[in-house]
Amino acid sequence: MPSTLIEKIIEKNTGLSKVVPGQIVTVNVDRVMIHDIFIPFVADKFHEMGFTKIWDPDKAVLIYDHMVPAAKVEDIRHFQIGDAFAKEQGLTHVHRTDGICHQLMTEAGYAGPGDIVFGTDSHTTTYGCVGCFSTGIGYTEMAGILGTGQLWVRVPETIKIVINGFLPKNVMAKDVILRILGDLRSDGATYKALEITGSAVDRMSVASRMTISNMAVECGAKCCLFAPDEKTCEYCGCDLADVDWLYGDEDASVSRILVYRAEDFIPVCACPSQVDNIHAVEEEAGTPLDQVFIGSCTNGRLEDLAMAARILKGKQVAVKTIITPASRKIYLEAIEQGYMEILAEAGCIITQPGCGLCCGRSGGILTDGEKVMATNNRNFLGRMGTNKVGIYLGSPATAAASAVTGVITVPEV
C-alpha cells in the first residue's frame, strides 16, 4: 500500500508493514537532545521514575545554548545539574557554546535521514530538513526515553506542500515558510506532518530547507519532512542508495495538498505579535525600527550571513544590528569567507554562537514601544523584552536591507 514519508519512516523503525494516521505505535528512538533550560527537570524526573542508567549514553546529546553566557545567577544551577548528570550517566556528547542545539544536531551528524529523534524544544522539527522524523517533547517524555529508549507516538496525517518553479532573487526560504504559515494559520497543521516537495524545493540548499522545517511547528505541525537527495547526502555524509526509500508515494493518502508557483512568492514579514500575521514587506515599508537581529536556529547559517554581508557591504547600519551565527563552525566559515569583516565594518554587533536574543537572553532586549526586525521564529509578546515590544519577523535579506535604512525595507538583491 502507498505510504507518505512519515509513514515510511515509522514503518521502517517499528518493522510494521503498514501504519495509518491515528494509529498508536511505539518507536525505537535513534537519538535525543536535551538543552540547558530543561536538563534540571529531565534529571529530576529521570531519578523520580526510578531509573539509574540511560538506555544508551551514546544516543543522548546535551547542549548548552540558551543560557550561555549566563545572564542570571540562577542559570549556573542549570550548568551544575547538567554537568553532574552528564558525569553520572557517562554522556560523551556534550556541547558547551558550540552553537544552537538545532544547528548542531544535523551539523554534527546526530540526526540523519530516516532517523527518529526527540528533543526538549519545540523547534526540534528542524531535522526534517534531512528526512529525519524529529519533534519536540516535554521533560517527562524525555525522562521516559532515557530510561527505556522508546516512546509512543500517534501516526500523523500528512499535508503535502508542492512548490514548483524559480524563486525571485529577493525571496528566501524564510519568505516561503512565512507565506505557508499565513495560509495554514497557527493551528492549521496541528499534529500533522508537512511533506515538502517540488522543483523549487529541489533547488534549495539544506540550510534553506532547515529554515522551513524549523518553523513548521508554528502552524502546529508534528514534523516537516524533505525527501533526501544528493545535497542531503553530501551534508550528512551518507550514500543516496541507502536512503532512496525515503520519499512519499505519489498516490499516498494525504489530508490536504497546497500547490504554489515559486514565482508568486514575495518578501513578507510576520507582524506583531503572531507568527501567522503575515503581510508583504512592501505594506510595512517605512515602519521605524530600533534594532535588527540576524541569527537563531532559523536564520543564523552561512547563506544567511552571506546575504547580510552582500547587502551591507560598503554601507553603515542605521540602527543597532546584532549578528549571531548559529554555530562555531558557521562563525569560522563566515570569517574565512570575509562576511564577518564586512558586517563588522558596517557597524554590526557580532556575538558568540547561541540562541541569544531569540529567547530574550544574552543581550539585546528591548523596552516599551521599541520595534525590531528579526530573523528568528517567534514574535510573541515579551519574547525579546517587555510585552510592549513590536517584533517583526523577516528574512535575512529583509533584515539587512532594513538595517541600512533604519525602517522596514523591501530588499533588493
VMD Tcl script that draws the C-alpha trace (Angstrom):
set ca {
  {0.00 0.00 0.00}
  {1.26 3.53 -0.73}
  {2.69 5.49 2.20}
  {3.59 9.07 2.99}
  {7.14 9.92 4.01}
  {6.35 9.99 7.73}
  {4.55 6.66 7.47}
  {7.57 5.06 5.75}
  {9.92 6.24 8.50}
  {7.68 4.84 11.23}
  {7.15 1.59 9.32}
  {10.89 1.07 8.90}
  {11.55 1.86 12.56}
  {8.84 -0.39 14.00}
  {9.00 -3.22 11.47}
  {5.29 -2.85 10.78}
  {4.25 -3.48 7.19}
  {1.81 -0.58 7.20}
  {0.80 2.21 9.59}
  {-2.11 4.61 9.16}
  {-2.89 8.06 10.56}
  {-4.28 7.91 14.09}
  {-2.61 4.60 14.89}
  {-0.67 4.47 18.17}
  {2.77 2.87 17.81}
  {5.89 2.55 19.95}
  {9.05 3.69 18.20}
  {12.68 2.94 18.94}
  {14.48 6.24 19.44}
  {17.66 6.88 17.45}
  {18.80 10.00 19.32}
  {17.64 12.53 21.90}
  {18.63 16.13 22.52}
  {18.38 17.95 25.85}
  {19.32 21.61 26.18}
  {20.39 23.63 29.18}
  {16.99 25.05 30.11}
  {15.40 21.60 30.53}
  {18.24 19.46 31.89}
  {17.39 20.02 35.62}
  {13.78 18.92 35.06}
  {14.79 15.93 32.93}
  {17.35 14.78 35.52}
  {14.90 15.12 38.39}
  {12.13 13.25 36.56}
  {14.56 10.53 35.43}
  {15.50 9.78 39.02}
  {11.92 10.17 40.24}
  {10.87 7.45 37.80}
  {13.38 5.11 39.41}
  {15.83 4.92 36.52}
  {19.54 4.68 37.30}
  {21.16 4.36 33.86}
  {20.37 5.81 30.44}
  {19.41 3.13 27.93}
  {22.31 4.21 25.68}
  {24.54 7.15 26.72}
  {25.87 7.43 23.17}
  {22.39 8.37 21.91}
  {21.89 11.32 24.26}
  {23.16 14.80 23.40}
  {23.36 17.61 25.98}
  {23.73 21.12 24.55}
  {24.31 24.39 26.39}
  {22.96 27.11 24.10}
  {20.02 29.07 25.53}
  {21.73 30.22 28.72}
  {25.31 30.85 27.58}
  {26.91 33.07 28.53}
  {24.94 33.15 31.78}
  {22.67 36.19 32.03}
  {21.32 35.43 35.52}
  {22.90 33.90 38.60}
  {20.30 31.11 38.67}
  {21.47 30.00 35.21}
  {24.53 28.48 36.85}
  {22.33 25.95 38.64}
  {21.35 24.53 35.24}
  {25.01 24.15 34.28}
  {25.87 22.43 37.55}
  {22.99 19.97 37.34}
  {23.72 19.28 33.68}
  {27.39 18.63 34.35}
  {26.59 16.34 37.27}
  {24.05 14.35 35.21}
  {26.46 14.04 32.29}
  {29.17 12.71 34.63}
  {26.78 10.34 36.40}
  {25.49 8.88 33.12}
  {28.75 8.92 31.17}
  {27.49 11.25 28.46}
  {30.13 11.91 25.82}
  {28.10 14.18 23.52}
  {28.13 17.42 25.50}
  {28.43 20.78 23.70}
  {29.32 23.98 25.51}
  {28.94 27.19 23.49}
  {29.42 25.29 20.21}
  {26.18 26.69 18.86}
  {22.43 26.27 18.83}
  {21.10 22.78 19.51}
  {19.10 22.53 16.28}
  {22.05 23.55 14.15}
  {24.41 21.14 15.90}
  {22.13 18.11 15.70}
  {22.43 17.88 11.91}
  {25.78 19.65 11.57}
  {27.48 17.18 13.92}
  {25.71 14.18 12.40}
  {23.47 13.31 15.34}
  {20.29 13.36 13.22}
  {20.20 11.84 9.76}
  {17.83 10.56 7.05}
  {15.27 8.06 8.31}
  {16.12 8.60 11.98}
  {13.61 9.23 14.74}
  {14.84 11.96 17.09}
  {13.21 13.77 20.00}
  {14.33 16.94 21.75}
  {13.25 19.12 24.65}
  {12.49 22.07 22.38}
  {9.58 22.76 20.08}
  {11.83 23.58 17.12}
  {13.25 20.05 17.07}
  {11.18 19.79 13.87}
  {14.25 21.33 12.19}
  {15.91 17.98 11.46}
  {13.17 17.11 8.99}
  {15.31 19.05 6.52}
  {17.36 15.86 6.04}
  {14.44 13.44 6.12}
  {14.51 12.80 9.87}
  {11.30 12.41 11.90}
  {12.09 14.84 14.70}
  {9.80 16.61 17.10}
  {9.76 18.34 20.45}
  {8.66 16.71 23.72}
  {8.44 17.61 27.40}
  {10.79 16.63 30.19}
  {8.59 13.75 31.41}
  {8.60 12.10 27.98}
  {12.33 12.71 27.72}
  {12.99 11.05 31.07}
  {10.95 8.06 29.91}
  {13.00 7.76 26.72}
  {16.27 8.00 28.64}
  {15.19 5.05 30.76}
  {13.66 2.88 28.04}
  {14.85 4.00 24.60}
  {11.26 4.09 23.37}
  {8.27 6.42 23.08}
  {4.72 6.02 21.83}
  {3.51 8.28 19.05}
  {0.30 8.70 17.11}
  {0.91 8.41 13.38}
  {0.20 11.88 11.95}
  {-1.83 12.76 8.91}
  {0.15 14.44 6.15}
  {-0.27 17.82 4.47}
  {1.62 17.82 1.18}
  {3.09 21.11 0.01}
  {4.32 21.40 -3.58}
  {6.42 24.37 -4.72}
  {7.46 24.44 -8.38}
  {9.42 27.00 -10.37}
  {12.08 29.57 -9.53}
  {12.01 31.88 -6.53}
  {12.60 35.61 -7.20}
  {16.10 36.83 -6.28}
  {14.95 38.80 -3.24}
  {12.91 35.91 -1.82}
  {14.45 33.50 0.67}
  {13.24 30.31 2.37}
  {12.03 32.45 5.29}
  {9.58 34.20 2.98}
  {8.36 30.79 1.78}
  {7.61 29.39 5.23}
  {6.05 32.65 6.42}
  {3.69 32.61 3.42}
  {2.80 28.97 4.19}
  {2.17 29.83 7.84}
  {-0.06 32.69 6.78}
  {-2.08 30.30 4.62}
  {-2.30 27.45 7.14}
  {-2.64 29.70 10.21}
  {-1.23 28.90 13.63}
  {-3.37 25.79 14.15}
  {-3.75 24.63 10.56}
  {-1.42 21.66 10.81}
  {-1.86 20.60 14.43}
  {-0.28 17.13 14.93}
  {0.16 16.74 11.18}
  {3.28 16.05 9.14}
  {4.21 18.54 6.44}
  {5.80 16.91 3.41}
  {7.55 19.50 1.22}
  {8.33 18.78 -2.42}
  {8.57 20.34 -5.89}
  {11.18 21.62 -8.32}
  {11.78 24.82 -6.31}
  {12.45 22.69 -3.24}
  {14.90 20.54 -5.19}
  {16.94 23.68 -5.88}
  {17.01 24.72 -2.22}
  {20.09 24.20 -0.10}
  {19.88 22.05 3.02}
  {20.21 25.30 5.01}
  {17.12 26.74 3.31}
  {15.18 23.55 3.99}
  {16.21 23.85 7.63}
  {14.58 27.28 7.81}
  {11.29 25.82 6.58}
  {11.30 22.70 8.77}
  {12.33 24.81 11.78}
  {9.22 26.99 11.60}
  {6.74 24.25 10.71}
  {5.87 23.94 14.38}
  {4.40 27.47 14.23}
  {1.34 26.03 12.47}
  {1.19 23.14 14.92}
  {2.98 20.58 12.73}
  {4.35 17.46 14.41}
  {7.17 17.35 11.87}
  {8.20 18.73 8.49}
  {9.92 16.37 6.08}
  {12.02 16.73 2.94}
  {12.95 13.62 0.96}
  {16.76 13.22 0.95}
  {18.66 13.98 -2.25}
  {22.29 14.40 -3.29}
  {22.58 17.64 -1.29}
  {21.26 15.90 1.80}
  {23.71 13.04 1.45}
  {26.65 15.37 0.90}
  {25.67 17.29 4.04}
  {25.07 14.17 6.14}
  {27.92 12.09 4.73}
  {25.71 9.21 3.63}
  {25.09 7.26 0.43}
  {21.96 8.13 -1.55}
  {21.43 4.44 -2.31}
  {20.97 3.80 1.39}
  {18.20 6.38 1.76}
  {16.45 6.18 -1.62}
  {13.42 4.62 0.11}
  {12.74 7.93 1.84}
  {10.05 9.57 -0.27}
  {6.29 9.90 -0.16}
  {4.41 7.80 -2.69}
  {2.51 9.90 -5.22}
  {-0.75 8.07 -4.54}
  {-0.40 8.07 -0.75}
  {-3.41 9.38 1.16}
  {-2.95 12.92 2.49}
  {-5.33 15.25 4.30}
  {-4.58 18.29 2.17}
  {-2.40 19.47 -0.73}
  {-1.11 23.02 -1.16}
  {0.44 23.94 -4.51}
  {2.49 27.09 -5.09}
  {4.23 28.79 -8.01}
  {7.63 29.85 -6.76}
  {7.48 32.96 -8.93}
  {4.49 34.19 -6.92}
  {6.41 34.48 -3.65}
  {7.41 37.95 -2.45}
  {9.28 39.23 0.62}
  {6.91 39.03 3.58}
  {7.11 39.53 7.32}
  {5.22 38.34 10.37}
  {3.86 41.40 12.17}
  {3.36 41.73 15.93}
  {2.52 39.61 17.73}
  {1.65 36.36 15.95}
  {3.74 34.30 13.55}
  {0.81 33.85 11.17}
  {0.09 37.61 10.97}
  {1.72 37.79 7.54}
  {1.97 40.92 5.41}
  {4.02 41.90 2.39}
  {7.16 43.77 3.39}
  {6.05 46.43 0.93}
  {2.92 47.03 3.04}
  {5.00 47.63 6.18}
  {7.78 49.57 4.45}
  {8.78 52.73 6.27}
  {7.96 51.46 9.76}
  {10.72 52.85 12.04}
  {12.95 50.30 13.74}
  {15.11 50.45 16.86}
  {17.02 47.24 16.23}
  {17.73 44.41 13.77}
  {18.62 40.83 14.72}
  {20.09 38.31 12.26}
  {20.63 34.86 13.76}
  {18.87 31.97 15.56}
  {18.26 28.34 14.61}
  {16.01 29.68 11.84}
  {18.41 32.00 10.05}
  {21.90 32.01 11.52}
  {23.55 29.89 8.85}
  {26.30 30.69 6.38}
  {23.98 31.56 3.48}
  {22.09 33.92 5.78}
  {25.26 35.71 6.85}
  {26.38 35.80 3.22}
  {23.15 37.53 2.21}
  {23.51 40.06 5.02}
  {27.12 40.76 4.03}
  {26.12 41.14 0.39}
  {23.56 43.82 1.25}
  {25.65 45.59 3.91}
  {28.95 45.64 2.03}
  {30.25 49.20 1.87}
  {27.32 50.54 3.89}
  {26.65 51.50 7.52}
  {23.76 50.28 9.63}
  {21.33 52.96 10.77}
  {20.14 51.09 13.87}
  {21.70 48.66 16.33}
  {22.18 45.41 14.41}
  {23.06 42.15 16.16}
  {24.57 39.24 14.24}
  {24.57 35.81 15.93}
  {25.93 32.79 14.00}
  {24.11 29.50 14.60}
  {27.30 27.58 15.39}
  {31.02 27.96 15.94}
  {31.66 26.18 12.64}
  {29.48 28.70 10.79}
  {31.19 31.57 12.63}
  {34.61 30.37 11.47}
  {33.42 29.78 7.91}
  {31.93 33.28 7.82}
  {35.27 34.71 8.96}
  {37.10 32.71 6.29}
  {34.70 33.95 3.60}
  {35.13 37.56 4.73}
  {31.50 38.03 5.77}
  {32.28 38.90 9.37}
  {34.72 41.63 8.35}
  {32.07 43.18 6.11}
  {29.45 43.00 8.86}
  {31.82 44.45 11.46}
  {32.82 47.30 9.15}
  {29.11 48.03 8.62}
  {28.78 48.61 12.36}
  {27.11 45.35 13.38}
  {27.44 43.82 16.84}
  {28.69 40.25 16.41}
  {28.02 37.83 19.26}
  {29.12 34.31 20.18}
  {27.11 31.43 18.64}
  {23.96 30.60 20.58}
  {20.28 31.39 20.99}
  {20.85 34.91 22.33}
  {18.14 37.46 21.61}
  {15.75 34.91 20.09}
  {14.83 33.72 23.59}
  {15.29 37.15 25.15}
  {18.65 36.49 26.76}
  {22.35 37.39 26.46}
  {21.95 40.99 25.37}
  {19.81 42.99 23.00}
  {16.46 43.01 24.77}
  {14.15 45.94 24.05}
  {11.66 48.03 26.02}
  {8.20 49.56 25.68}
  {7.39 50.99 22.27}
  {10.55 49.76 20.54}
  {10.44 47.72 17.34}
  {12.80 45.08 15.98}
  {13.12 43.29 12.64}
  {14.40 39.80 13.41}
  {15.13 36.58 11.54}
  {14.15 34.15 14.29}
  {10.99 32.09 14.55}
  {8.66 33.73 17.09}
  {7.37 37.24 17.71}
  {5.18 36.59 20.76}
  {4.60 39.28 23.37}
  {7.52 39.51 25.78}
  {9.81 37.35 23.65}
  {12.56 39.98 23.35}
  {11.92 42.27 26.28}
  {8.71 43.80 27.60}
  {5.28 42.87 26.30}
  {5.10 46.23 24.56}
  {7.95 45.50 22.14}
  {6.92 45.11 18.49}
  {8.67 42.13 16.86}
  {8.64 41.73 13.08}
  {9.98 38.51 11.57}
  {11.57 38.54 8.14}
  {14.30 37.03 6.01}
  {17.99 37.91 6.38}
  {17.66 39.93 3.18}
  {14.77 41.96 4.59}
  {16.56 42.37 7.92}
  {19.81 43.54 6.33}
  {18.06 45.97 3.98}
  {16.13 47.37 6.94}
  {19.31 47.73 8.99}
  {20.72 50.08 6.35}
  {17.71 52.37 6.30}
  {16.52 52.07 9.90}
  {12.97 51.34 8.68}
  {11.33 48.23 7.31}
  {12.57 47.99 3.74}
  {11.95 45.71 0.75}
  {15.27 44.01 -0.07}
  {16.86 44.49 -3.48}
  {19.44 41.83 -4.24}
}
mol new
graphics top color blue
foreach p $ca { graphics top sphere $p radius 0.5 }
foreach p [lrange $ca 0 end-1] q [lrange $ca 1 end] { graphics top cylinder $p $q radius 0.2 }
display resetview
